[in-house]
Amino acid sequence: MTKSPEKTKCETHNKNLEAYCMMCRELLCIDCILNDGHKNHDISAIEKAAEVEKSWFSDFYKWSQEIEDKLIG
């Protein structure tokens, strides 16, 4: 399995991706934040957002396993 290349540039503005919009779940460049409707959204550093998203998916997986165990149980 090969690792896919990381996306580092905004496809719209061709600038470095620097943040993550927690509301829209999108990587953003500075122009996206200031000009494309994210200014008043919950913006986070990419690294912090990755931790939050990873935790959310982990919690969701655990919850789904509990439901599955109850249904099959």
Backbone atoms as SQL, in Angstrom:
CREATE TABLE atoms (id INTEGER PRIMARY KEY, chain TEXT, resi INTEGER, resn TEXT, atom TEXT, x REAL, y REAL, z REAL);
INSERT INTO atoms VALUES
  (1, 'A', 1, 'MET', 'N', 0.848, -1.170, 0.000),
  (2, 'A', 1, 'MET', 'CA', 0.000, 0.000, 0.000),
  (3, 'A', 1, 'MET', 'C', 0.899, 1.242, 0.000),
  (4, 'A', 2, 'THR', 'N', 0.629, 2.157, -0.891),
  (5, 'A', 2, 'THR', 'CA', 1.416, 3.383, -0.953),
  (6, 'A', 2, 'THR', 'C', 0.640, 4.525, -0.311),
  (7, 'A', 3, 'LYS', 'N', 1.392, 5.393, 0.329),
  (8, 'A', 3, 'LYS', 'CA', 0.775, 6.544, 0.976),
  (9, 'A', 3, 'LYS', 'C', 0.461, 7.597, -0.076),
  (10, 'A', 4, 'SER', 'N', -0.760, 8.144, -0.022),
  (11, 'A', 4, 'SER', 'CA', -1.135, 9.173, -0.990),
  (12, 'A', 4, 'SER', 'C', -0.434, 10.482, -0.624),
  (13, 'A', 5, 'PRO', 'N', -0.097, 11.278, -1.631),
  (14, 'A', 5, 'PRO', 'CA', 0.575, 12.543, -1.336),
  (15, 'A', 5, 'PRO', 'C', -0.348, 13.472, -0.556),
  (16, 'A', 6, 'GLU', 'N', 0.252, 14.203, 0.378),
  (17, 'A', 6, 'GLU', 'CA', -0.539, 15.118, 1.179),
  (18, 'A', 6, 'GLU', 'C', -0.893, 16.363, 0.375),
  (19, 'A', 7, 'LYS', 'N', -2.090, 16.830, 0.565),
  (20, 'A', 7, 'LYS', 'CA', -2.565, 18.042, -0.088),
  (21, 'A', 7, 'LYS', 'C', -2.074, 19.222, 0.754),
  (22, 'A', 8, 'THR', 'N', -1.279, 20.097, 0.176),
  (23, 'A', 8, 'THR', 'CA', -0.730, 21.212, 0.937),
  (24, 'A', 8, 'THR', 'C', -1.146, 22.576, 0.398),
  (25, 'A', 9, 'LYS', 'N', -1.728, 22.614, -0.789),
  (26, 'A', 9, 'LYS', 'CA', -2.144, 23.875, -1.405),
  (27, 'A', 9, 'LYS', 'C', -3.652, 23.900, -1.590),
  (28, 'A', 10, 'CYS', 'N', -4.220, 25.063, -1.392),
  (29, 'A', 10, 'CYS', 'CA', -5.643, 25.282, -1.635),
  (30, 'A', 10, 'CYS', 'C', -5.889, 25.193, -3.141),
  (31, 'A', 11, 'GLU', 'N', -6.870, 24.408, -3.527),
  (32, 'A', 11, 'GLU', 'CA', -7.183, 24.256, -4.953),
  (33, 'A', 11, 'GLU', 'C', -7.813, 25.518, -5.533),
  (34, 'A', 12, 'THR', 'N', -8.457, 26.317, -4.709),
  (35, 'A', 12, 'THR', 'CA', -9.107, 27.535, -5.176),
  (36, 'A', 12, 'THR', 'C', -8.141, 28.705, -5.288),
  (37, 'A', 13, 'HIS', 'N', -7.297, 28.885, -4.246),
  (38, 'A', 13, 'HIS', 'CA', -6.434, 30.070, -4.178),
  (39, 'A', 13, 'HIS', 'C', -4.953, 29.772, -4.404),
  (40, 'A', 14, 'ASN', 'N', -4.591, 28.510, -4.489),
  (41, 'A', 14, 'ASN', 'CA', -3.207, 28.071, -4.688),
  (42, 'A', 14, 'ASN', 'C', -2.272, 28.606, -3.599),
  (43, 'A', 15, 'LYS', 'N', -2.777, 28.670, -2.361),
  (44, 'A', 15, 'LYS', 'CA', -1.978, 29.092, -1.208),
  (45, 'A', 15, 'LYS', 'C', -1.882, 27.930, -0.230),
  (46, 'A', 16, 'ASN', 'N', -0.907, 27.999, 0.677),
  (47, 'A', 16, 'ASN', 'CA', -0.721, 26.933, 1.649),
  (48, 'A', 16, 'ASN', 'C', -1.958, 26.757, 2.524),
  (49, 'A', 17, 'LEU', 'N', -2.312, 25.505, 2.759),
  (50, 'A', 17, 'LEU', 'CA', -3.394, 25.191, 3.679),
  (51, 'A', 17, 'LEU', 'C', -2.860, 25.385, 5.091),
  (52, 'A', 18, 'GLU', 'N', -3.552, 26.197, 5.871),
  (53, 'A', 18, 'GLU', 'CA', -3.023, 26.584, 7.171),
  (54, 'A', 18, 'GLU', 'C', -3.957, 26.305, 8.335),
  (55, 'A', 19, 'ALA', 'N', -5.221, 26.005, 8.061),
  (56, 'A', 19, 'ALA', 'CA', -6.188, 25.842, 9.137),
  (57, 'A', 19, 'ALA', 'C', -7.282, 24.869, 8.705),
  (58, 'A', 20, 'TYR', 'N', -8.164, 24.579, 9.647),
  (59, 'A', 20, 'TYR', 'CA', -9.263, 23.651, 9.414),
  (60, 'A', 20, 'TYR', 'C', -10.538, 24.262, 9.955),
  (61, 'A', 21, 'CYS', 'N', -11.585, 24.283, 9.148),
  (62, 'A', 21, 'CYS', 'CA', -12.892, 24.772, 9.574),
  (63, 'A', 21, 'CYS', 'C', -13.648, 23.603, 10.204),
  (64, 'A', 22, 'MET', 'N', -13.904, 23.722, 11.504),
  (65, 'A', 22, 'MET', 'CA', -14.582, 22.648, 12.220),
  (66, 'A', 22, 'MET', 'C', -16.052, 22.542, 11.797),
  (67, 'A', 23, 'MET', 'N', -16.657, 23.648, 11.381),
  (68, 'A', 23, 'MET', 'CA', -18.061, 23.629, 10.964),
  (69, 'A', 23, 'MET', 'C', -18.238, 22.945, 9.606),
  (70, 'A', 24, 'CYS', 'N', -17.374, 23.286, 8.661),
  (71, 'A', 24, 'CYS', 'CA', -17.497, 22.757, 7.296),
  (72, 'A', 24, 'CYS', 'C', -16.638, 21.521, 7.061),
  (73, 'A', 25, 'ARG', 'N', -15.747, 21.232, 8.012),
  (74, 'A', 25, 'ARG', 'CA', -14.811, 20.112, 7.912),
  (75, 'A', 25, 'ARG', 'C', -13.990, 20.213, 6.631),
  (76, 'A', 26, 'GLU', 'N', -13.347, 21.386, 6.459),
  (77, 'A', 26, 'GLU', 'CA', -12.525, 21.651, 5.277),
  (78, 'A', 26, 'GLU', 'C', -11.194, 22.252, 5.686),
  (79, 'A', 27, 'LEU', 'N', -10.146, 21.867, 4.958),
  (80, 'A', 27, 'LEU', 'CA', -8.857, 22.527, 5.102),
  (81, 'A', 27, 'LEU', 'C', -8.933, 23.883, 4.418),
  (82, 'A', 28, 'LEU', 'N', -8.280, 24.892, 5.013),
  (83, 'A', 28, 'LEU', 'CA', -8.403, 26.254, 4.522),
  (84, 'A', 28, 'LEU', 'C', -7.055, 26.955, 4.379),
  (85, 'A', 29, 'CYS', 'N', -6.990, 27.861, 3.408),
  (86, 'A', 29, 'CYS', 'CA', -5.881, 28.798, 3.321),
  (87, 'A', 29, 'CYS', 'C', -6.374, 30.119, 3.910),
  (88, 'A', 30, 'ILE', 'N', -5.507, 31.097, 4.027),
  (89, 'A', 30, 'ILE', 'CA', -5.903, 32.374, 4.608),
  (90, 'A', 30, 'ILE', 'C', -6.997, 33.060, 3.794),
  (91, 'A', 31, 'ASP', 'N', -6.947, 32.942, 2.473),
  (92, 'A', 31, 'ASP', 'CA', -7.993, 33.553, 1.644),
  (93, 'A', 31, 'ASP', 'C', -9.345, 32.883, 1.850),
  (94, 'A', 32, 'CYS', 'N', -9.348, 31.580, 2.044),
  (95, 'A', 32, 'CYS', 'CA', -10.606, 30.881, 2.336),
  (96, 'A', 32, 'CYS', 'C', -11.216, 31.424, 3.621),
  (97, 'A', 33, 'ILE', 'N', -10.380, 31.636, 4.625),
  (98, 'A', 33, 'ILE', 'CA', -10.871, 32.117, 5.917),
  (99, 'A', 33, 'ILE', 'C', -11.447, 33.523, 5.786),
  (100, 'A', 34, 'LEU', 'N', -10.701, 34.394, 5.138),
  (101, 'A', 34, 'LEU', 'CA', -11.085, 35.802, 5.095),
  (102, 'A', 34, 'LEU', 'C', -12.135, 36.129, 4.045),
  (103, 'A', 35, 'ASN', 'N', -12.134, 35.415, 2.923),
  (104, 'A', 35, 'ASN', 'CA', -12.967, 35.816, 1.796),
  (105, 'A', 35, 'ASN', 'C', -14.058, 34.829, 1.393),
  (106, 'A', 36, 'ASP', 'N', -14.007, 33.611, 1.879),
  (107, 'A', 36, 'ASP', 'CA', -14.923, 32.588, 1.381),
  (108, 'A', 36, 'ASP', 'C', -15.908, 32.084, 2.430),
  (109, 'A', 37, 'GLY', 'N', -16.297, 32.959, 3.350),
  (110, 'A', 37, 'GLY', 'CA', -17.382, 32.620, 4.254),
  (111, 'A', 37, 'GLY', 'C', -17.031, 31.826, 5.487),
  (112, 'A', 38, 'HIS', 'N', -15.752, 31.706, 5.822),
  (113, 'A', 38, 'HIS', 'CA', -15.371, 30.951, 7.019),
  (114, 'A', 38, 'HIS', 'C', -14.971, 31.869, 8.172),
  (115, 'A', 39, 'LYS', 'N', -14.986, 33.161, 7.952),
  (116, 'A', 39, 'LYS', 'CA', -14.466, 34.117, 8.934),
  (117, 'A', 39, 'LYS', 'C', -15.095, 33.950, 10.315),
  (118, 'A', 40, 'ASN', 'N', -16.383, 33.689, 10.372),
  (119, 'A', 40, 'ASN', 'CA', -17.072, 33.561, 11.652),
  (120, 'A', 40, 'ASN', 'C', -17.269, 32.115, 12.092),
  (121, 'A', 41, 'HIS', 'N', -16.595, 31.192, 11.432),
  (122, 'A', 41, 'HIS', 'CA', -16.686, 29.779, 11.787),
  (123, 'A', 41, 'HIS', 'C', -15.651, 29.423, 12.843),
  (124, 'A', 42, 'ASP', 'N', -15.778, 28.235, 13.391),
  (125, 'A', 42, 'ASP', 'CA', -14.821, 27.707, 14.358),
  (126, 'A', 42, 'ASP', 'C', -13.611, 27.189, 13.587),
  (127, 'A', 43, 'ILE', 'N', -12.523, 27.961, 13.589),
  (128, 'A', 43, 'ILE', 'CA', -11.310, 27.620, 12.848),
  (129, 'A', 43, 'ILE', 'C', -10.268, 27.095, 13.832),
  (130, 'A', 44, 'SER', 'N', -9.575, 26.042, 13.438),
  (131, 'A', 44, 'SER', 'CA', -8.585, 25.423, 14.313),
  (132, 'A', 44, 'SER', 'C', -7.301, 25.146, 13.533),
  (133, 'A', 45, 'ALA', 'N', -6.199, 25.016, 14.280),
  (134, 'A', 45, 'ALA', 'CA', -4.951, 24.565, 13.665),
  (135, 'A', 45, 'ALA', 'C', -5.174, 23.153, 13.130),
  (136, 'A', 46, 'ILE', 'N', -4.537, 22.818, 12.037),
  (137, 'A', 46, 'ILE', 'CA', -4.733, 21.514, 11.399),
  (138, 'A', 46, 'ILE', 'C', -4.399, 20.378, 12.359),
  (139, 'A', 47, 'GLU', 'N', -3.303, 20.496, 13.094),
  (140, 'A', 47, 'GLU', 'CA', -2.883, 19.432, 14.015),
  (141, 'A', 47, 'GLU', 'C', -3.914, 19.217, 15.121),
  (142, 'A', 48, 'LYS', 'N', -4.422, 20.301, 15.683),
  (143, 'A', 48, 'LYS', 'CA', -5.423, 20.183, 16.737),
  (144, 'A', 48, 'LYS', 'C', -6.716, 19.596, 16.187),
  (145, 'A', 49, 'ALA', 'N', -7.119, 20.044, 15.008),
  (146, 'A', 49, 'ALA', 'CA', -8.331, 19.523, 14.387),
  (147, 'A', 49, 'ALA', 'C', -8.201, 18.032, 14.107),
  (148, 'A', 50, 'ALA', 'N', -7.017, 17.597, 13.701),
  (149, 'A', 50, 'ALA', 'CA', -6.797, 16.167, 13.446),
  (150, 'A', 50, 'ALA', 'C', -6.998, 15.363, 14.722),
  (151, 'A', 51, 'GLU', 'N', -6.526, 15.881, 15.858),
  (152, 'A', 51, 'GLU', 'CA', -6.726, 15.201, 17.139),
  (153, 'A', 51, 'GLU', 'C', -8.210, 15.117, 17.488),
  (154, 'A', 52, 'VAL', 'N', -8.920, 16.217, 17.297),
  (155, 'A', 52, 'VAL', 'CA', -10.351, 16.253, 17.601),
  (156, 'A', 52, 'VAL', 'C', -11.114, 15.278, 16.712),
  (157, 'A', 53, 'GLU', 'N', -10.844, 15.305, 15.425),
  (158, 'A', 53, 'GLU', 'CA', -11.535, 14.408, 14.488),
  (159, 'A', 53, 'GLU', 'C', -11.207, 12.949, 14.792),
  (160, 'A', 54, 'LYS', 'N', -9.949, 12.665, 15.079),
  (161, 'A', 54, 'LYS', 'CA', -9.547, 11.292, 15.396),
  (162, 'A', 54, 'LYS', 'C', -10.271, 10.807, 16.648),
  (163, 'A', 55, 'SER', 'N', -10.372, 11.650, 17.651),
  (164, 'A', 55, 'SER', 'CA', -11.071, 11.303, 18.879),
  (165, 'A', 55, 'SER', 'C', -12.550, 11.058, 18.606),
  (166, 'A', 56, 'TRP', 'N', -13.154, 11.928, 17.773),
  (167, 'A', 56, 'TRP', 'CA', -14.568, 11.771, 17.441),
  (168, 'A', 56, 'TRP', 'C', -14.805, 10.431, 16.740),
  (169, 'A', 57, 'PHE', 'N', -13.953, 10.091, 15.769),
  (170, 'A', 57, 'PHE', 'CA', -14.124, 8.829, 15.050),
  (171, 'A', 57, 'PHE', 'C', -13.913, 7.631, 15.976),
  (172, 'A', 58, 'SER', 'N', -12.959, 7.750, 16.880),
  (173, 'A', 58, 'SER', 'CA', -12.722, 6.673, 17.843),
  (174, 'A', 58, 'SER', 'C', -13.932, 6.473, 18.742),
  (175, 'A', 59, 'ASP', 'N', -14.496, 7.580, 19.246),
  (176, 'A', 59, 'ASP', 'CA', -15.683, 7.488, 20.092),
  (177, 'A', 59, 'ASP', 'C', -16.872, 6.910, 19.315),
  (178, 'A', 60, 'PHE', 'N', -17.034, 7.352, 18.068),
  (179, 'A', 60, 'PHE', 'CA', -18.125, 6.853, 17.242),
  (180, 'A', 60, 'PHE', 'C', -17.962, 5.350, 16.992),
  (181, 'A', 61, 'TYR', 'N', -16.738, 4.901, 16.727),
  (182, 'A', 61, 'TYR', 'CA', -16.485, 3.478, 16.489),
  (183, 'A', 61, 'TYR', 'C', -16.841, 2.666, 17.737),
  (184, 'A', 62, 'LYS', 'N', -16.404, 3.140, 18.908),
  (185, 'A', 62, 'LYS', 'CA', -16.710, 2.435, 20.155),
  (186, 'A', 62, 'LYS', 'C', -18.223, 2.348, 20.364),
  (187, 'A', 63, 'TRP', 'N', -18.909, 3.473, 20.127),
  (188, 'A', 63, 'TRP', 'CA', -20.348, 3.506, 20.282),
  (189, 'A', 63, 'TRP', 'C', -21.018, 2.523, 19.323),
  (190, 'A', 64, 'SER', 'N', -20.572, 2.485, 18.075),
  (191, 'A', 64, 'SER', 'CA', -21.179, 1.587, 17.090),
  (192, 'A', 64, 'SER', 'C', -20.921, 0.125, 17.451),
  (193, 'A', 65, 'GLN', 'N', -19.753, -0.157, 18.041),
  (194, 'A', 65, 'GLN', 'CA', -19.468, -1.527, 18.479),
  (195, 'A', 65, 'GLN', 'C', -20.395, -1.931, 19.621),
  (196, 'A', 66, 'GLU', 'N', -20.668, -0.996, 20.533),
  (197, 'A', 66, 'GLU', 'CA', -21.590, -1.276, 21.639),
  (198, 'A', 66, 'GLU', 'C', -22.989, -1.586, 21.109),
  (199, 'A', 67, 'ILE', 'N', -23.429, -0.807, 20.128),
  (200, 'A', 67, 'ILE', 'CA', -24.750, -1.039, 19.524),
  (201, 'A', 67, 'ILE', 'C', -24.775, -2.400, 18.833),
  (202, 'A', 68, 'GLU', 'N', -23.731, -2.692, 18.091),
  (203, 'A', 68, 'GLU', 'CA', -23.658, -3.977, 17.402),
  (204, 'A', 68, 'GLU', 'C', -23.680, -5.130, 18.395),
  (205, 'A', 69, 'ASP', 'N', -22.937, -5.015, 19.482),
  (206, 'A', 69, 'ASP', 'CA', -22.925, -6.063, 20.509),
  (207, 'A', 69, 'ASP', 'C', -24.305, -6.281, 21.121),
  (208, 'A', 70, 'LYS', 'N', -25.044, -5.173, 21.338),
  (209, 'A', 70, 'LYS', 'CA', -26.397, -5.293, 21.890),
  (210, 'A', 70, 'LYS', 'C', -27.345, -5.956, 20.898),
  (211, 'A', 71, 'LEU', 'N', -27.189, -5.640, 19.629),
  (212, 'A', 71, 'LEU', 'CA', -28.074, -6.211, 18.609),
  (213, 'A', 71, 'LEU', 'C', -27.774, -7.679, 18.369),
  (214, 'A', 72, 'ILE', 'N', -26.508, -8.028, 18.364),
  (215, 'A', 72, 'ILE', 'CA', -26.118, -9.410, 18.087),
  (216, 'A', 72, 'ILE', 'C', -26.167, -10.234, 19.379),
  (217, 'A', 73, 'GLY', 'N', -25.743, -9.587, 20.464),
  (218, 'A', 73, 'GLY', 'CA', -25.568, -10.091, 21.770),
  (219, 'A', 73, 'GLY', 'C', -26.173, -11.211, 22.361);
